[in-house]
Amino acid sequence: MSRVLVARLDSMGDVLLSGPALRAVANGSRTDGSRPNDVVLLCGPEGASAAEMLPGVTQVHTWACPWIMNPAPAATHEITNGLIEFVRNSRIEEAVILTSFHQSPLPLALLLRLAGVRKITGASTDYAGSLLDVRLRPGEDFQEDQPEVVRALAIADAAGFVLPNGDDGKLRITPAQDPEGVAEELAEDGPYIVVHPGSAAPARAWPALHNAATVELLEAYGHRVVVTGGPGETSLTATVAGPSARNLGGGTNLRTLAAVLAGAAVVVTGNTGPAHLAAAVGTPVVCLFAPVVPAIRWAPYGVPLELLGDQEAACKNSRARICPVPGHPCLSSVTPEQVLEAVERLLGGVSSLSTRRKVWKP
């Protein structure tokens, strides 16, 4: 058995999407027959809560990465040496660096090399020199237009780690815990739909009043609605919930939120972390998806899905956090009636052909 560091340094959703690759490293077999299943997950502060819920992870180490975080901390001797000393003291022999297409593994690979890590695997368009022992070349070794989950698995596979037999490669977390009994209380009153209106990036958010009108429409059609959101979104969730929906804004930690999402019949949300958390607990998702990033890469993975939003809008692939197009047309053009129809399709067990065309290339 050896200690392997797996790095995913950005958001909660990205950490969740790395889950299958982590299971491959932790529980799968290598091509040489060994089973290195002592996994240290290196993540950023935004991903730490999700990291603690991923099966197969022995230890989580949180590090504020100067080239990933926004706003970025200063790249000081203290912050870089802190990581190097942690890796040295942890007796880590190998590292697998998981990145998205716009990120480079090379700065982290340099620090890990200085820490004495003997084998490092990553995907890099740029020449890696002696920084990577196993280098995948995007566009040559794999195509970028595939789900982030599949990309991460390809990097793990290049390092020699494959999923164990019987693992379907979908998102997964450890059993959702709900110490306050919120999800259990909700379940006592029957089925419910979750509406999660918030997003860390305004360009990915459906307008608040559209969300509020959708809640009213869902209730008018006999659905019970629960509105969720983080501590900084209580004003938003109050607006969206209105007088009759259950407002849990600011009232759930990530584990409780996971339990609430697991109990829902359908989750309505944007391209944000809770969309991937819903996928990790197996709940169907209606996703209001702004095309600032490609849906084929970042749509909720492995669950019944309805994808709404103009995927050919002018903001396509811009990676904008603030919408660059007046009126935010890619999402504001989606009506509450269309969301209701999408919810009903998922409840009926049939996703639309248009979603399949947006998420999977023919």
C-alpha positions as CSV (number, residue, x, y, z in Angstrom):
1,M,0.0,0.0,0.0
2,S,1.3,3.5,-0.8
3,R,0.0,7.0,-0.1
4,V,-1.4,8.8,-3.2
5,L,-2.2,12.5,-3.2
6,V,-5.1,13.4,-5.5
7,A,-5.5,17.2,-6.1
8,R,-8.7,19.1,-7.1
9,L,-8.2,22.6,-6.0
10,D,-11.4,24.5,-7.0
11,S,-15.1,24.5,-6.2
12,M,-17.4,22.2,-4.4
13,G,-19.0,21.0,-7.6
14,D,-15.7,20.2,-9.2
15,V,-14.6,18.2,-6.1
16,L,-17.9,16.2,-6.3
17,L,-17.2,15.5,-10.0
18,S,-13.8,14.1,-9.1
19,G,-15.4,11.4,-6.9
20,P,-15.3,8.5,-9.4
21,A,-11.6,9.2,-10.1
22,L,-10.9,9.2,-6.4
23,R,-12.7,5.9,-6.0
24,A,-10.5,4.5,-8.8
25,V,-7.4,5.5,-6.9
26,A,-8.7,4.4,-3.6
27,N,-10.4,1.1,-4.4
28,G,-9.5,0.0,-7.9
29,S,-6.8,-2.2,-9.1
30,R,-3.6,-1.1,-10.9
31,T,-2.2,-2.6,-14.0
32,D,0.5,-4.2,-11.8
33,G,-2.0,-5.8,-9.5
34,S,-1.3,-3.6,-6.4
35,R,-4.0,-1.8,-4.6
36,P,-2.8,1.6,-3.3
37,N,-5.8,2.7,-1.3
38,D,-4.5,5.4,1.1
39,V,-5.7,8.6,-0.6
40,V,-5.0,12.1,0.5
41,L,-7.3,14.6,-1.2
42,L,-5.8,18.1,-1.7
43,C,-8.6,20.7,-2.2
44,G,-9.3,24.4,-1.8
45,P,-11.4,25.9,0.9
46,E,-14.5,26.0,-1.3
47,G,-14.3,22.2,-1.9
48,A,-13.4,21.0,1.6
49,S,-17.0,20.3,2.8
50,A,-17.7,18.2,-0.3
51,A,-14.3,16.5,-0.1
52,E,-15.2,15.1,3.4
53,M,-18.2,13.3,2.0
54,L,-16.4,11.4,-0.8
55,P,-16.0,7.7,-0.4
56,G,-12.4,6.4,-0.6
57,V,-10.7,9.5,0.9
58,T,-8.5,8.8,3.8
59,Q,-7.5,12.4,4.6
60,V,-8.5,15.8,3.3
61,H,-6.0,18.6,3.3
62,T,-7.2,22.1,2.5
63,W,-4.8,24.5,0.8
64,A,-5.6,28.0,-0.6
65,C,-4.1,27.8,-4.1
66,P,-2.8,31.1,-5.4
67,W,-3.5,30.4,-9.0
68,I,-7.0,28.9,-8.5
69,M,-8.8,30.9,-5.8
70,N,-10.7,34.1,-6.6
71,P,-9.7,36.4,-5.0
72,A,-6.3,34.8,-4.9
73,P,-4.0,34.8,-1.9
74,A,-0.5,36.0,-2.3
75,A,2.0,33.4,-3.5
76,T,4.2,33.7,-0.4
77,H,7.1,31.6,0.8
78,E,4.9,30.7,3.8
79,I,1.9,29.3,1.7
80,T,4.1,27.4,-0.7
81,N,6.4,25.9,1.9
82,G,3.4,25.0,4.0
83,L,2.2,22.7,1.3
84,I,5.7,21.3,0.6
85,E,6.2,20.5,4.3
86,F,2.8,18.8,4.5
87,V,3.5,16.6,1.5
88,R,6.9,15.6,2.9
89,N,5.6,14.8,6.3
90,S,2.8,12.8,4.9
91,R,5.1,10.3,3.1
92,I,3.3,10.8,-0.2
93,E,4.9,8.8,-2.9
94,E,2.6,9.6,-5.9
95,A,0.3,12.4,-7.0
96,V,-2.6,12.6,-9.5
97,I,-3.5,16.2,-10.4
98,L,-7.1,16.6,-11.6
99,T,-7.8,19.8,-13.7
100,S,-10.3,21.2,-16.1
101,F,-9.3,22.2,-19.6
102,H,-8.4,25.8,-18.7
103,Q,-6.2,24.8,-15.7
104,S,-2.6,23.7,-15.8
105,P,-1.2,21.1,-13.4
106,L,2.3,22.4,-13.8
107,P,2.6,24.9,-10.9
108,L,1.3,22.3,-8.4
109,A,3.5,19.6,-10.0
110,L,6.6,21.8,-9.4
111,L,5.7,22.2,-5.7
112,L,5.1,18.4,-5.4
113,R,8.4,17.7,-7.1
114,L,10.2,19.9,-4.6
115,A,8.4,18.0,-1.8
116,G,9.9,14.8,-3.1
117,V,6.9,13.2,-4.8
118,R,8.4,10.6,-7.2
119,K,5.5,10.0,-9.7
120,I,3.1,12.7,-10.8
121,T,0.4,12.4,-13.4
122,G,-1.6,15.2,-15.1
123,A,-3.1,16.5,-18.3
124,S,-1.2,19.4,-19.9
125,T,-1.3,21.1,-23.2
126,D,2.0,22.8,-22.4
127,Y,5.4,21.0,-22.4
128,A,5.8,19.6,-18.9
129,G,9.5,18.8,-18.9
130,S,10.5,16.9,-15.8
131,L,7.4,18.0,-13.8
132,L,5.1,15.2,-15.0
133,D,6.0,11.5,-15.2
134,V,2.8,10.7,-17.0
135,R,1.4,13.5,-19.2
136,L,-1.9,13.3,-21.1
137,R,-2.2,15.6,-24.1
138,P,-5.7,17.1,-24.5
139,G,-6.8,16.7,-28.0
140,E,-4.4,13.7,-28.6
141,D,-4.8,11.4,-25.6
142,F,-8.5,12.4,-25.1
143,Q,-11.0,14.9,-26.4
144,E,-12.1,17.8,-24.2
145,D,-15.8,17.6,-25.1
146,Q,-16.7,15.0,-22.6
147,P,-18.0,15.1,-19.0
148,E,-15.6,16.3,-16.4
149,V,-16.1,13.0,-14.6
150,V,-14.8,11.1,-17.6
151,R,-11.9,13.5,-18.0
152,A,-10.9,12.9,-14.4
153,L,-11.2,9.1,-14.8
154,A,-9.0,9.3,-17.9
155,I,-6.2,11.1,-15.8
156,A,-6.6,8.4,-13.1
157,D,-6.4,5.7,-15.7
158,A,-3.2,7.1,-17.2
159,A,-1.7,6.8,-13.7
160,G,-2.7,3.2,-13.7
161,F,-5.8,3.4,-11.6
162,V,-9.1,1.9,-12.8
163,L,-12.5,1.6,-11.1
164,P,-13.2,-1.6,-9.3
165,N,-15.6,-4.1,-10.7
166,G,-19.2,-3.2,-10.0
167,D,-18.5,0.6,-9.7
168,D,-20.7,2.4,-12.3
169,G,-18.6,5.5,-12.3
170,K,-21.4,7.8,-11.2
171,L,-21.2,10.5,-8.6
172,R,-21.5,9.3,-5.0
173,I,-21.2,10.6,-1.5
174,T,-21.1,8.8,1.9
175,P,-24.7,8.3,3.2
176,A,-26.3,11.7,3.7
177,Q,-26.5,12.6,7.4
178,D,-29.1,14.9,8.8
179,P,-28.5,15.3,12.5
180,E,-31.2,17.9,12.8
181,G,-33.8,15.7,11.2
182,V,-34.8,18.3,8.5
183,A,-35.0,15.8,5.7
184,E,-36.9,13.3,7.8
185,E,-39.4,16.0,8.8
186,L,-39.9,17.0,5.2
187,A,-40.5,13.4,4.1
188,E,-43.2,12.9,6.7
189,D,-45.5,15.3,4.7
190,G,-45.0,13.5,1.4
191,P,-43.2,14.2,-1.9
192,Y,-41.6,17.6,-2.5
193,I,-39.7,19.5,-5.2
194,V,-36.5,21.5,-4.3
195,V,-35.9,24.8,-5.9
196,H,-32.3,26.1,-5.4
197,P,-32.1,29.6,-7.0
198,G,-28.6,30.8,-6.0
199,S,-25.3,30.6,-7.8
200,A,-21.8,31.8,-7.0
201,A,-21.6,33.3,-10.5
202,P,-24.4,35.7,-11.5
203,A,-24.0,34.7,-15.1
204,R,-25.3,31.2,-14.2
205,A,-28.3,32.3,-12.2
206,W,-31.9,32.3,-13.4
207,P,-33.6,35.5,-12.4
208,A,-35.1,35.5,-8.9
209,L,-38.6,36.5,-10.0
210,H,-38.6,33.6,-12.6
211,N,-37.8,31.3,-9.7
212,A,-40.5,32.8,-7.6
213,A,-43.1,32.4,-10.4
214,T,-42.0,28.8,-10.8
215,V,-42.6,28.1,-7.1
216,E,-46.1,29.6,-7.4
217,L,-46.8,27.5,-10.6
218,L,-45.5,24.3,-9.1
219,E,-47.7,24.8,-6.0
220,A,-50.7,25.6,-8.2
221,Y,-50.2,22.2,-9.8
222,G,-50.2,20.5,-6.5
223,H,-46.5,20.2,-5.8
224,R,-45.0,20.9,-2.4
225,V,-41.9,23.1,-2.8
226,V,-38.8,23.5,-0.6
227,V,-36.4,26.4,-1.4
228,T,-32.8,26.0,-0.4
229,G,-29.8,28.3,-0.3
230,G,-26.7,29.2,1.5
231,P,-26.2,31.7,4.4
232,G,-25.7,34.6,2.1
233,E,-28.8,33.9,0.1
234,T,-31.5,34.3,2.7
235,S,-33.0,37.4,1.1
236,L,-33.1,35.5,-2.3
237,T,-34.7,32.4,-0.9
238,A,-37.3,34.4,1.0
239,T,-38.3,36.1,-2.2
240,V,-38.4,32.8,-4.1
241,A,-40.3,30.9,-1.4
242,G,-43.0,33.5,-1.1
243,P,-45.7,32.9,1.6
244,S,-46.2,29.2,1.2
245,A,-43.1,27.3,0.2
246,R,-40.8,25.9,2.8
247,N,-37.8,28.2,3.1
248,L,-34.6,26.5,4.2
249,G,-32.3,29.3,3.0
250,G,-29.3,29.6,5.3
251,G,-30.5,26.8,7.4
252,T,-28.6,23.7,6.2
253,N,-25.0,22.7,6.1
254,L,-23.8,20.7,3.2
255,R,-24.6,17.3,4.7
256,T,-28.1,18.3,5.7
257,L,-28.6,19.8,2.2
258,A,-27.5,16.5,0.7
259,A,-30.2,14.7,2.8
260,V,-32.8,17.2,1.7
261,L,-31.9,16.8,-2.0
262,A,-31.8,13.0,-1.6
263,G,-35.4,13.1,-0.4
264,A,-36.7,15.3,-3.2
265,A,-38.6,14.0,-6.2
266,V,-36.8,16.6,-8.5
267,V,-34.4,19.4,-8.0
268,V,-34.6,22.7,-9.9
269,T,-31.3,24.6,-10.0
270,G,-28.7,26.3,-12.1
271,N,-25.2,25.2,-13.0
272,T,-23.9,25.3,-9.4
273,G,-22.6,23.0,-6.8
274,P,-26.0,21.7,-5.5
275,A,-26.8,20.5,-9.0
276,H,-23.9,18.1,-8.7
277,L,-24.8,17.3,-5.1
278,A,-28.2,16.3,-6.3
279,A,-26.6,14.0,-8.9
280,A,-24.4,12.5,-6.2
281,V,-27.5,11.5,-4.2
282,G,-29.3,10.2,-7.4
283,T,-32.1,12.9,-7.6
284,P,-33.3,14.0,-11.1
285,V,-32.4,17.6,-12.0
286,V,-34.0,20.4,-14.0
287,C,-30.9,22.5,-14.7
288,L,-31.1,26.1,-15.9
289,F,-27.8,26.0,-17.6
290,A,-26.0,29.1,-18.9
291,P,-23.7,28.2,-21.8
292,V,-20.8,30.2,-20.4
293,V,-19.2,26.7,-20.0
294,P,-20.2,23.7,-22.2
295,A,-23.0,21.5,-20.9
296,I,-21.4,18.4,-22.3
297,R,-18.7,18.9,-19.7
298,W,-20.5,20.4,-16.7
299,A,-24.1,19.3,-16.8
300,P,-25.3,17.1,-13.8
301,Y,-23.8,13.7,-14.5
302,G,-25.5,10.3,-14.3
303,V,-29.0,11.2,-13.3
304,P,-32.2,11.9,-15.2
305,L,-31.8,15.4,-16.5
306,E,-33.7,18.3,-18.1
307,L,-31.4,21.0,-19.5
308,L,-33.0,24.4,-20.1
309,G,-31.4,27.5,-21.5
310,D,-30.1,28.7,-24.9
311,Q,-26.9,26.8,-25.4
312,E,-26.0,28.8,-28.5
313,A,-26.4,32.2,-26.9
314,A,-23.8,34.9,-27.5
315,C,-22.1,34.2,-24.1
316,K,-21.3,30.6,-25.2
317,N,-17.9,29.4,-23.9
318,S,-17.0,32.8,-22.5
319,R,-16.5,31.5,-18.9
320,A,-18.0,34.8,-17.8
321,R,-19.0,35.2,-14.2
322,I,-21.0,38.3,-14.9
323,C,-23.3,38.0,-17.9
324,P,-21.8,39.9,-20.9
325,V,-25.1,40.2,-22.8
326,P,-27.7,42.8,-21.7
327,G,-30.8,41.1,-20.3
328,H,-29.1,37.7,-19.7
329,P,-31.2,36.2,-22.5
330,C,-29.7,32.7,-22.4
331,L,-31.6,32.1,-19.1
332,S,-34.2,34.9,-18.8
333,S,-35.8,33.5,-22.0
334,V,-36.7,30.3,-20.1
335,T,-40.3,30.5,-18.7
336,P,-41.7,29.1,-15.5
337,E,-44.1,27.1,-17.7
338,Q,-41.1,25.4,-19.4
339,V,-39.7,24.5,-16.0
340,L,-43.0,23.0,-14.9
341,E,-43.1,20.9,-18.0
342,A,-39.6,19.7,-17.4
343,V,-40.4,18.8,-13.8
344,E,-43.4,16.8,-15.0
345,R,-41.4,15.0,-17.6
346,L,-38.9,13.9,-15.0
347,L,-41.6,12.8,-12.7
348,G,-43.0,10.8,-15.5
349,G,-39.6,9.2,-16.2
350,V,-39.0,10.6,-19.6
351,S,-36.3,13.2,-20.4
352,S,-36.7,15.3,-23.5
353,L,-34.8,14.7,-26.8
354,S,-33.6,18.3,-26.7
355,T,-31.7,17.7,-23.5
356,R,-30.1,14.6,-24.9
357,R,-28.9,16.7,-27.9
358,K,-27.5,19.4,-25.8
359,V,-25.6,17.2,-23.4
360,W,-24.5,14.3,-25.6
361,K,-23.2,14.9,-29.1
362,P,-24.9,12.7,-31.8
